[in-house]
């Protein structure tokens, strides 16, 4: 993610100028591993959407009103991709998942949700499950991975729903094997629980599992997917599941304030993501493995005291890099490298949740990253490490 933002998503006043500097450097870079929609200016995004939208929808169609038209088409197409009979578009995934889990709670008679403590609702949503939706959470495991079947079976409290974030982003975009995932789902069924997939990044999981999206989604009772995290959409999410659940979800969407008057820009950009980015994700996942291996080689001693690529072989097109330096040192080195060489290797480094003197960054390999060879990675690492070592010694 970019930016040190408050929990309301707004930049702190003293962060705004630093963010402008970062955006200017990233935008001017000739070589990046990925670009995200938030890096672009308003006019650029509007012009690109206007130019391409006709490829995915009839622009002579009327604009949507409260979720019809192009929004309905997006819901239909997403439901088909995931193999569900129905789907509903939501302005945010936070809202979609609260609605899904409260609907399941009413059906199961149990408002307790089993999920990982590093799952998005626990870390990034200001306790919305409990504060807004009256849900309670339990954690089958605290290990930095998805729970195992035995951990689900042995959870010492009953729960009505098991929520699995695929991949588990804050643990390093990690996934279980296909057999492990099937076993976890079966264990939840043994406990009379429903299964919900937090599939914000489900789109890029197919290569790891070796299964098509609809087969993966079929393991769950409901699935949420995002359109901006991997598909370069503007915003928005879809909740897919059985028709009765989705009908109730639409009612709760209205109550939560999610029935927006018009959403055609977000819907059109989501359709473009499904058309253009979704077919390319397997190539991003494959090349992320190349980039991760090259980073591992380039960061070996004596370049830095130690480094960790996690997971060593990425499960998706995103992974973590850990280094034993203060985040300010690493952020300045990354930014000056972009400004002075036109190469953005790393974007933002963070120390929250890290041991003292250790920082972590997330690496995403997208279309721009396909051009990077192992030699390109090695040269970029050399430039980065030179700037780091000139600024501060390693702390470990």
N, C-alpha and C positions, 0 to 999 in steps of 0.2 A: 504494500500500500504506500501511497505517497503522503507525506505531510504529517506533522505532529498536530493532530486535530483533537479538539475536545470531543466528549461523548455525544454532543449534539451535531458533530460533523463539521463544525466551523473552525477555521484556522484561528489560533490565538493571534492577537494583534502583532506581537513581535515575531511571528512566524511568516507573516504575509510577504514581506520583502525577500526573505530567504527562499520562499516557495517560488516567487517570480524568477529569482536567479536560477533555481534548479530547472524550471520549465524552459527558460531561455537556452540553457546549456544543452538540455536533452533535445530540444527541438532543432537546434543548430548542428547537432552531431550527425556526421555522415555515416557512422557505423554504430548500431545499437543491436541488442539482442531481441528487443521488442519495443513497440510503441503502444501506448494505451490511449483511449479516446480522450481522457481527461488532460492529455498533454497538448491537445489541439485548441486553436482559437474558435470562438463561436462561429465566425463567418466560414471558416474552413469546414466545420462539421455540417453546417447548414447546406453549404454548396455541395459537399460530397453526398449528403443524403438526397438532395433534390436531383442530382445527376444519376444516382443509382437506383432510386426507389422504384422507378418504372419497370425494372427488371423482375421485381417480385410481387408487384400489385398494380392493378389498373388505377392510374392516377386520375382518371375521369370519374372514379367512384366517389361517392360523397364521404366527407369526413365522418369518423365514428362519433356516436353520441351515447355516453354511458355504456360503452363496451360492445357496441355492435360493429358491423362492417369489418374493417381491417383487423380489429382486435379479435373478433370471432374467428377470422381466418387464421390468425396466429395460434389461437387456442386449439383449433381443429388440427392444424399441422403438428403442433407439439404433442398433442394427445396421440396422434398416429405414430410419430417417431418413438414415443415411449411405450406404445402398445396398450394404452388405457382408453376406456370409452369416453372419458370427458376430461376437460381441463378448464381452469379459470385463470385469467391474467390478473396479477396483482402489481401495484406500484413498487413494492419492495418484498424481498424474501423474508425479512423479519415479520412482516404482517402475514404473509402466506403461511409460514410455519406455525405461528401462534394460532391461526385459524384452524389449520389442519389438526394440530394436537388437541385443541379444545373440542373440536368435533369428535375426534376419536375418544376423548375422555368421556363424553356424554354417551357414546355407544358402548364403551367397555365398562363404565361405572367406576373407573379408576383414573384419577387425575394425576397420577405419578408417571413421569417420563424417565426412562433409563437412557442415559447418554454419557458421552465422555466429558470430563471436566474441561477439556480444551475445545469442545465443540463451540460453534459460533454463538448460540444463545447464551452460553455460560460466560463467555469472555467479552463479547462485543455488543450486547443488547441491553445493558443497564437493568438486568434482572427482569426483563419484560415477561418472561413466562410466568413468574410468580406475581409480579406487581400488577400486570394488566390482565392476564388470562387465567389466574387462579390455579396454575399448574405447579406441581412440585417435582423436583428432579432428584434422581439418585444416580450414582456412578458405579457401574460394574467393575471398572478398573481406572487407575490413574496412570498406568504405564503409557508412554508416548506412542501409542498405536491404537487401533480399533480393538474392542474387547474380543476375547475368544469365546467359543461356545461354552466352555466350562465356566468361565466367569459370568456369563449370562445366566446359566443354570443355577449357579451358586450365589447369585446376588441375594442378600439376606432380607430384602424387602420386596413385596409384590409391586408390580408396575403394570400399567395398562398398555403402554406403548414403548417400544425400543426405537430410538432415533439414531441412525448411523450417518455420520458425515463422510461422504465419499468424494474425494479423498479428505483425510483429516488435515486440514490446512496448517493449523498452528503447531502440529507435531512434525511438519515437514512434507505436507502433501502426500501422506503415506496411505497405502491401501493394503488390505489383506489379500491373500490368494483367492482365486475363485472358490476353491473347495472350502476354505476357511469362511468365506462370506456365506456360502450356502449353509454351512454348519451353524453359524451364528443365527441366521434367520430361523432355522429349524429349532434351535434352542429357545428362541423367543416364542415360537408357536407352542412348544411344549408347556410354556408358562401362560398360555392363553393370552398372549399379548399380540397386538398388531405391530407391524414394522413400517416405519416411515424413513425414507431416505432424504437426508439433506444433500441434494445433488446439485448444489450451486455450481460445482465443477464436474458434474457427472459426465459431461460431454467428452472429456479427454480420458475417461477411465477405460473405454472399450479396448484399446491396445493392450493394457496391462492384463485385463481379464480374458482377452481373446474371445470376447462375446459381443454381439451387436447390442445396441442400446436397449432395445425392447426386451431382450432376454435378461439383461441386468436389472432393468426396472421391474420386470415381472416377479422378482423375488419379494418386492415390497407391496404393501397395501396402498401406499400413496408415495408420491415423489414430488419434490420441489426442484426446479431448475432455474438458474439465473441466465440472463441474456447479455450482461455486460462484463462478467468476469473472464470469460474465455471467448465469447463470440463478438466482442467489440461493439455491442449494442449500447444504446444510451442509458437505459435503465430498465427495470421491470423484471418480473418473474412469473412463472406459471406453476400452479399446483395441479397435478394430474392424479386421477384416481377413479373409483367407482362413481357412477352418475349420482346416486343419492348423496354421497359425501360432497361432491362438487356443488350440487344444488344448495346444500346447507352452507357450504363455504362461501357461496355468493351472497347469501343473506348476512353472514358475519362480516364479509368484506365491506358491505354497505355500512354496518354498524361501526366498524373500525375506521370509517372515513376513506375507504379505498376505492369507492365507485366514482372515479374521476370523470368529469364531463367529456374531455377529449384526450386521447392518448396516441393519436396516429403517428407522431414522430417516433416515439419509443417502439411502437408496434412495427413500423416499417424498418427501423434499424435492427430489430430482433429478427425479422424475416430475412434481412440481408445477411445477418450473422449465420442463420441456419443454411442459407444458400451458398455463402462464400467461405466462411471460416470453418464451419463444422466439417466439411470434407477434408480440410487441410490439417486438422488437429493431429491425426496419426503421424504426419510428417514432422510436426513440431515435437511430439513425444519422442520419436526416434532420434531426432537431432539433439534433443536435450541430453540424451545419454552420451553423445559425442562431446558436447560442450562440458558436461560434468567430468568426464574422463580427462579431458584436456586441462580443466581447472585443477583436478587432483594432481596431475603431473607437474603443472606449472607452480603450484603452491608448496611443493615438497621443499624440505630444507636443502640449502640454506636460505631459501627465499623468505620464509617466515618461520618462527619457532615451531608452530604447528597449525594445522588447518583441518577442518572437517567439512566434507561435502555430505549432506544428508537429504535423502538416502544416497549411499554411494552410487547406486544405479537408480536414477529417478524413476518413480512409478508413473508420473505424468510429465507434462512439459514444464513443470515448476519444481524447484527444490531449494534447499537452504545451503548457505555457506556460513561457517562459523570461523572467526579469527580472534586472536588474543590481544585486541587493541580496543581502546576507548572509541565509542561510536563517533564522537566529534572528529577524531583523527581520521577515521575511515571515511566519513562523509565529506570532509574537506578534500581528501586525496581523490575520492571518486569524482567530485565536482570539478576540481581543477584539471583533472585528466580530461574530462569532457570539454571543458572550456579551451584548453590549450592544444588538444590533439584532435578534437572532433570525434573521439571514441568514448562511448558510454558503456563501460563494462558492468559496473554495479550502480544501482540507483540509490536506495536509502538503507542505512544501517541502523539497527536498534539494539538497545541494551536491556529493555524491560524483560524481566523473566530470565535474564542471563546471569551467570556467576560474575562477580566483580572482575572488571578488566576484560570481559569477553563481550563480543557483539555478534549479531546475526543479520544476514540479509536474505531476501528472497530473489531468486533468479527465475525469470520467465523467458523461454525461448519460443518466439513466434515467427512470423514470415520473414522479418528482417534478419533474424538469427540464423536462418537456413544458409546464408551466405558465409557464415563464419567457419573457417577451417581450424583444426587444432593449432596450427601455427599462428593464426590470428588471435586465438585465445591466449596462447603463450606470450605473444608480444604485448597484448593488452595487460596481462597480469604483471609483466616486468615493469611496465610504465606505472601501474598502480602501486606495486610494492615499493618502487623507488621513492615515490612521493610519501608513502606511509613511513618508511624508515627514516626519511629526512626530517619528518615532523616529530616522531616520538618513538622511543624504544618499545619493544614488546613487553607486555606485562606478565607473560607466562612463557 
